[in-house]
Amino acid sequence: MDPTSAAFLYAENRQMPMHVGGLQLFEKPEGAPRDYVRQIYEQMSEVEEMAPLFLKRPTRGITTAGQWAWTQDDAFDLEYHFRHSALPKPGRVRELLELCSRLHSTRLARERPLWEAHLIEGMRDGRVALYTKMHHSLVDGISAMRLLQSVMTTDPDKRDMPAMWAARPGKKTEKARDEAEHSLAAVPLDAMRTALGITADAAGLPAALVKTLRSGLKNETSALSLYAPRTMFNTTITGSRRFAAQGWPIERLRAIGKASGTTLNDVVLAMCSGAIRTYLIEHDALPDSGLVSMVPVGLNAKQSQSASGEGGNAVGAVMVKLGTELHDPADRLAAIHGSMKTGKEALGSMTQLQIMAMSALGMAPSIVTPMLRLHGIIRPPFNLIISNVPGPRSVQYLNGARMTGTYPLSIPINGMALNITCNSYADDMDFGLTGCRRSVPHLQRLLTHLDDELGALEKAAGVA
């Protein structure tokens, strides 16, 4: 097992389960029988051969010299990993999110392959839900999204789509699984390995590091942050989770960006900034200085390997000042746009290898600090992670069921009790908020604040 994947296993404990998850909602096809969900469950359970990724089990002992290694589970039990559940009445979205919160709180059993899937019925509006979780040592959020897309279709009449865990030929599926096997979480490690070679990129790493540290010391946007204030989110967490989710029409966000000369990603960050500001004010916990978020960015190979916040592989990271100390939503959006622009320009001056190496260095404190139990002793490197993952641009179907939304669940860690991840899907931007149930009380209030902030941004941009 590569050290990056092993790090997620070493860092994991009861308070910090290290799995990512996803919640998809589906509308039944017209004329679906009463036992439609049961039929889908049985169809997805009829798997002749499992894909290798879903049989990988972690192990360590004398034979592995005490190091984590992957082995194949020869006693695999699909019934354990794939479960059929139902919501209690009245079957609202509230009950669904509460169930997902509980499911996301429990660690995956290490004596088995590190994944679970739950097909959920009982929603009073007739929709069906699918909650999945996979350990971060197996995949990251983007890889998990690609795996899901590999078994979806734009054809509402196609009924022979196999389960995500079924082995099957096909370039689309093989590519998705290859990318999942080589999780994007391991890319910074590959950059470090390559940097050990005698290359022009490696020769430039010391200069890039000095430049990055200089920017950090000046409190400028870069791959490193040295000035994040301590907030109520930067504390010791429990193992219990709360999950909240909601989607907004992506055209509303684009209209704000167009009117203000900012990007879609800037608007997402501004929504989060305003929502967090209001939430902290409600709890009399807003610090005087602005919060800092780590924001994964993609690399646009067509533009000389410069960084892009509009999608792509999340192989770089920018530390963005969220402007939470500013009262006016337009000022916050402008500050975020400037911070992102400066950060992307800084990454754009580096080669791809240098970007990955600097990003790995910037992320290191968020992994090392909880591993060494230093949270509360040293200042947080940043206050939270806000990720924007590109998703399918067209409406997707799973064996005739239309997907109406897809919401990501992520990983709070000690010292960082809140994680916000969103992904685009067709005409919507779907937000998933995952937090420690005790450290982030009434997390669902953030959804109201996000909605209010979107309206405030529309008004400030003159598109309301």
C-alpha positions in Angstrom: 0.0 0.0 0.0 1.4 3.4 -0.9 2.1 5.7 2.1 -0.6 8.2 1.2 -3.3 5.5 1.4 -1.8 4.0 4.5 -1.8 7.5 6.2 -5.6 7.5 6.1 -5.6 4.2 8.0 -3.0 5.3 10.5 -4.9 8.6 11.1 -8.3 6.9 11.6 -9.8 6.4 15.0 -13.3 6.2 16.5 -13.6 10.0 16.5 -12.3 10.3 12.9 -13.7 7.7 10.5 -11.8 8.3 7.2 -14.3 7.5 4.6 -16.0 9.6 1.9 -19.6 9.1 0.9 -22.4 10.1 -1.5 -26.1 10.3 -1.4 -28.1 10.1 -4.7 -31.8 10.6 -5.0 -33.9 8.9 -7.8 -37.4 9.2 -9.1 -39.0 5.9 -10.0 -39.9 5.4 -13.6 -43.5 5.8 -14.6 -45.5 2.7 -14.0 -43.0 1.2 -11.5 -44.5 -1.7 -9.5 -44.9 -1.6 -5.8 -41.9 -3.8 -5.3 -39.7 -1.8 -7.6 -37.0 -1.0 -5.0 -36.9 -4.7 -4.0 -36.4 -5.6 -7.7 -33.6 -3.1 -8.0 -31.9 -4.4 -4.9 -32.1 -8.0 -6.1 -30.8 -7.0 -9.5 -27.8 -5.1 -8.0 -27.2 -8.1 -5.8 -26.9 -10.6 -8.7 -23.2 -10.1 -9.4 -21.3 -12.9 -11.1 -17.9 -11.4 -10.6 -16.8 -8.5 -8.3 -14.5 -5.7 -9.5 -11.1 -6.1 -7.9 -11.3 -2.6 -6.2 -14.3 -3.8 -4.2 -12.5 -6.9 -2.9 -9.5 -5.1 -1.5 -9.0 -5.5 2.2 -6.3 -3.9 4.4 -4.0 -6.1 6.4 -0.8 -5.8 8.4 1.2 -8.2 10.5 4.4 -10.3 10.4 4.1 -11.1 6.8 3.9 -7.4 5.8 6.6 -6.3 8.3 4.0 -4.4 10.3 3.1 -2.2 7.3 -0.4 -1.8 5.8 -0.9 -3.9 2.6 -3.8 -4.7 0.3 -5.1 -8.3 0.1 -8.1 -9.8 -1.6 -11.0 -10.9 0.5 -11.5 -14.6 -0.3 -14.6 -14.8 1.9 -16.4 -11.8 0.5 -20.1 -11.4 1.5 -22.0 -9.0 -0.7 -25.0 -9.0 1.7 -22.9 -7.4 4.4 -21.8 -4.6 2.1 -25.0 -3.9 0.2 -28.0 -3.4 2.3 -31.7 -2.6 1.8 -33.1 -0.1 4.2 -36.3 1.9 4.8 -37.0 5.2 6.5 -39.4 5.6 9.4 -42.6 7.6 8.9 -43.2 10.3 7.9 -40.3 9.7 5.4 -39.2 13.2 4.9 -35.8 14.4 3.7 -35.1 15.1 7.4 -35.4 11.4 8.2 -33.2 10.5 5.2 -30.4 13.0 6.2 -30.6 11.7 9.8 -30.1 8.1 8.6 -27.2 9.2 6.5 -25.7 11.0 9.4 -25.8 7.9 11.5 -24.4 5.7 8.7 -21.6 8.1 8.1 -20.6 8.1 11.8 -19.6 4.4 11.9 -16.2 3.2 10.9 -15.8 0.6 8.1 -14.7 -2.8 9.4 -11.1 -3.4 8.5 -11.5 -7.2 8.4 -13.6 -6.6 5.2 -13.3 -4.5 2.1 -13.7 -0.9 3.0 -17.0 0.1 1.5 -20.8 -0.1 2.0 -23.9 0.8 0.0 -27.5 1.3 1.3 -30.5 1.3 -1.0 -33.2 3.3 0.9 -36.9 3.4 0.3 -39.8 4.8 2.4 -39.7 8.5 1.3 -43.2 9.9 1.3 -42.6 11.6 -2.1 -41.9 8.2 -3.6 -38.2 8.8 -4.4 -35.5 6.2 -3.8 -32.1 7.0 -2.2 -28.7 5.4 -2.5 -26.1 6.1 0.2 -22.5 4.8 -0.4 -19.3 5.2 1.5 -15.8 4.2 0.7 -12.6 4.5 2.7 -10.3 7.4 1.6 -7.5 4.9 1.3 -9.4 3.4 -1.6 -10.7 6.4 -3.4 -11.1 10.2 -3.1 -14.3 12.1 -3.8 -13.6 12.7 -7.5 -12.7 9.0 -8.1 -15.9 8.0 -6.3 -17.9 10.3 -8.5 -16.4 8.8 -11.7 -17.2 5.3 -10.4 -20.8 6.3 -10.0 -21.0 7.9 -13.4 -19.5 4.7 -15.0 -22.7 2.8 -14.2 -25.2 5.6 -15.1 -26.7 6.4 -18.4 -28.5 9.2 -20.2 -30.9 6.7 -21.7 -34.1 6.4 -19.5 -35.0 3.2 -21.2 -31.8 1.3 -20.5 -32.4 -1.3 -17.9 -29.3 -3.6 -17.9 -26.9 -1.3 -16.1 -24.8 -3.4 -13.6 -24.0 -2.4 -10.1 -21.0 -0.2 -9.4 -19.1 -3.1 -7.8 -19.7 -5.6 -10.6 -16.8 -6.5 -12.9 -17.6 -5.8 -16.5 -15.7 -5.0 -19.7 -15.9 -1.5 -21.2 -13.5 1.3 -21.7 -15.6 3.7 -19.7 -15.8 1.5 -16.6 -12.1 0.3 -16.9 -10.9 3.9 -17.0 -13.1 4.9 -14.0 -11.8 2.0 -12.0 -8.2 2.6 -13.0 -8.5 6.2 -11.9 -10.1 5.1 -8.6 -7.3 2.5 -8.0 -4.8 5.3 -8.4 -6.7 7.8 -6.1 -6.0 11.4 -6.7 -5.1 11.5 -3.0 -1.9 9.8 -4.0 -0.9 12.3 -6.6 1.1 14.6 -4.2 3.1 11.5 -3.1 3.9 10.7 -6.8 5.1 14.3 -7.1 7.4 13.9 -4.1 8.8 10.7 -5.6 9.4 12.3 -8.9 11.0 15.3 -7.3 13.7 13.0 -5.9 15.0 12.5 -9.4 17.4 14.9 -11.1 15.0 16.9 -13.2 14.5 20.6 -14.0 11.3 20.5 -11.9 13.1 19.0 -8.9 15.8 21.6 -9.3 13.2 24.3 -9.1 11.5 23.0 -5.9 13.7 24.9 -3.4 13.0 28.2 -5.1 9.3 27.4 -5.3 9.3 26.5 -1.6 11.0 29.8 -0.6 8.5 31.8 -2.7 5.6 29.9 -1.2 6.9 30.4 2.4 7.5 34.1 1.7 3.9 34.5 0.5 2.6 32.7 3.6 4.6 34.9 6.0 3.2 38.0 4.3 -0.3 36.6 4.8 -0.7 36.4 1.0 -2.7 33.6 -0.8 -0.5 30.6 -1.6 -0.3 26.9 -1.2 0.6 27.4 2.5 -1.4 29.3 5.2 0.2 30.6 8.4 -2.5 33.0 9.6 -5.8 31.1 10.0 -7.6 32.3 13.2 -8.9 29.8 15.7 -12.7 29.2 15.5 -15.3 26.9 17.0 -14.7 24.6 14.1 -11.0 24.1 15.0 -11.5 21.9 18.0 -11.5 18.2 19.1 -14.4 16.3 17.5 -16.5 13.3 18.4 -17.3 10.3 16.2 -20.9 11.4 15.7 -21.8 13.2 12.4 -24.5 15.4 11.1 -25.1 15.8 7.4 -27.1 18.5 5.6 -27.7 18.8 1.9 -29.5 21.0 -0.6 -29.1 22.1 -4.2 -29.6 25.4 -6.0 -30.0 26.1 -9.7 -26.5 26.6 -11.2 -27.8 29.3 -13.5 -28.4 31.6 -10.4 -24.7 31.2 -9.5 -23.6 31.8 -13.0 -25.6 34.9 -13.3 -23.9 36.4 -10.2 -20.5 35.5 -11.6 -21.3 37.1 -15.0 -22.6 40.3 -13.5 -19.7 40.6 -11.0 -16.9 39.4 -13.3 -16.1 36.5 -11.0 -16.1 32.7 -11.5 -18.7 30.1 -10.6 -16.2 28.7 -8.0 -15.9 32.2 -6.5 -19.6 32.4 -6.1 -19.7 29.0 -4.3 -17.0 30.2 -1.9 -18.9 33.5 -1.3 -22.1 31.6 -0.5 -20.1 29.5 2.0 -18.3 32.6 3.4 -21.6 34.5 4.1 -23.3 31.4 5.5 -20.4 30.7 7.9 -20.2 34.3 8.9 -23.9 34.4 9.9 -23.6 31.0 11.7 -20.6 32.2 13.7 -22.4 35.5 14.6 -25.4 33.4 15.8 -23.0 31.6 18.2 -21.1 34.8 19.2 -18.0 33.1 17.7 -17.0 35.2 14.7 -13.2 36.0 14.9 -11.9 39.5 14.1 -9.7 38.2 11.2 -11.1 36.3 8.2 -11.3 32.6 8.0 -9.1 30.6 5.6 -10.3 27.7 3.4 -8.2 25.1 1.6 -9.7 24.9 -1.9 -8.6 22.1 -4.3 -8.1 23.4 -7.8 -7.6 21.6 -11.1 -4.8 21.8 -13.6 -5.7 22.9 -17.1 -3.1 21.1 -19.3 -4.2 23.1 -22.3 -3.1 26.3 -20.7 0.6 25.5 -20.0 -0.4 23.5 -16.9 -1.7 26.6 -15.1 -4.3 26.1 -12.3 -8.0 26.4 -12.9 -10.8 26.6 -10.4 -13.4 25.4 -13.0 -12.9 21.7 -12.6 -10.5 19.0 -13.7 -8.3 16.8 -11.5 -7.9 18.2 -8.0 -4.1 18.0 -7.8 -3.4 21.5 -6.5 -4.6 23.5 -3.5 -5.1 27.2 -2.8 -5.5 28.7 0.7 -8.3 31.3 0.2 -9.1 34.1 2.5 -12.9 34.0 2.8 -13.4 37.6 3.9 -15.7 36.7 6.8 -14.7 39.9 8.6 -16.4 41.9 5.8 -20.0 42.9 6.3 -21.0 43.5 2.6 -21.6 40.3 0.5 -20.2 42.1 -2.6 -17.0 42.9 -0.7 -16.7 39.3 0.4 -17.1 38.1 -3.2 -14.5 40.6 -4.5 -12.1 39.6 -1.8 -12.5 35.9 -2.5 -12.1 36.5 -6.3 -8.9 38.4 -5.6 -7.6 35.7 -3.3 -8.4 32.9 -5.7 -6.9 34.8 -8.6 -3.6 35.5 -6.8 -3.4 31.9 -5.6 -4.0 30.5 -9.1 -1.4 32.9 -10.5 1.1 31.7 -7.9 0.4 28.1 -8.9 0.5 29.0 -12.6 4.1 30.1 -12.2 5.1 26.6 -11.1 5.3 23.4 -13.1 2.7 20.7 -12.4 5.1 18.7 -10.3 6.0 21.8 -8.2 2.3 22.5 -7.7 1.6 19.0 -6.5 4.6 19.2 -4.1 3.6 22.6 -2.7 0.0 21.4 -2.3 1.2 18.3 -0.5 3.2 20.5 1.9 0.3 22.8 2.4 -2.0 19.8 3.2 0.5 18.1 5.5 -0.4 19.9 8.7 -4.1 18.9 8.4 -3.1 15.2 8.4 0.0 15.3 10.7 -1.7 17.5 13.4 -4.5 15.0 14.2 -2.1 12.1 13.9 0.2 13.6 16.5 -2.7 14.9 18.6 -1.4 18.5 18.3 -4.8 20.1 17.7 -5.4 22.9 20.3 -1.7 23.3 20.7 -0.7 24.8 17.4 -2.7 27.2 15.2 -4.8 25.5 12.5 -3.3 25.8 9.0 -6.7 26.6 7.7 -10.2 26.6 9.1 -12.1 24.2 6.8 -12.0 22.6 3.4 -14.4 23.7 0.7 -14.4 21.5 -2.4 -16.3 21.9 -5.7 -16.3 18.7 -7.7 -17.4 18.7 -11.3 -20.3 16.3 -11.9 -22.4 15.1 -14.9 -23.7 17.8 -17.1 -26.7 15.9 -18.3 -29.5 14.1 -16.5 -28.5 10.6 -15.5 -30.5 7.4 -15.1 -30.0 4.2 -13.1 -32.0 1.4 -14.6 -34.8 3.7 -15.6 -34.8 5.8 -12.4 -34.0 9.4 -12.9 -31.4 10.9 -10.6 -32.7 14.1 -9.2 -29.7 15.0 -7.0 -26.3 13.8 -5.8 -24.8 15.1 -2.6 -21.3 14.4 -1.3 -20.4 13.5 2.3 -16.9 14.1 3.5 -14.4 13.8 6.4 -14.3 16.2 9.4 -11.1 15.7 11.4 -9.8 16.7 14.8 -9.1 20.4 14.6 -11.4 20.8 11.6 -15.0 19.9 12.5 -16.7 21.1 9.3 -16.3 20.1 5.7 -18.3 21.6 2.8 -18.2 19.8 -0.5 -20.4 20.5 -3.5 -20.8 19.0 -7.0 -22.5 20.2 -10.1 -25.2 18.0 -11.6 -27.1 18.9 -14.7 -28.7 22.2 -13.9 -28.0 22.3 -10.2 -25.2 22.8 -7.7 -25.6 20.3 -4.9 -24.1 21.1 -1.5 -23.2 18.5 1.1 -22.2 19.7 4.6 -20.6 17.2 7.0 -19.8 18.2 10.5 -19.2 16.9 14.0 -22.6 16.6 15.7 -21.4 18.2 18.9 -18.8 20.7 17.7 -21.1 22.1 15.0 -24.5 22.3 16.6 -27.6 22.9 14.4 -25.5 22.4 11.3 -28.6 22.3 9.2 -29.0 26.1 9.9 -26.1 26.6 7.4 -28.5 25.6 4.6 -30.8 28.5 5.4 -27.8 30.8 5.6 -26.5 29.5 2.2 -29.9 30.3 0.7 -30.0 33.7 2.3 -26.5 34.5 1.1 -27.3 33.5 -2.5 -30.2 36.0 -2.4 -27.9 38.7 -1.0 -25.3 38.1 -3.7 -28.0 38.3 -6.4 -29.1 41.6 -4.9 -25.6 42.9 -4.7 -24.8 41.9 -8.3 -28.1 43.4 -9.5 -29.5 40.1 -10.8 -32.2 39.6 -8.2 
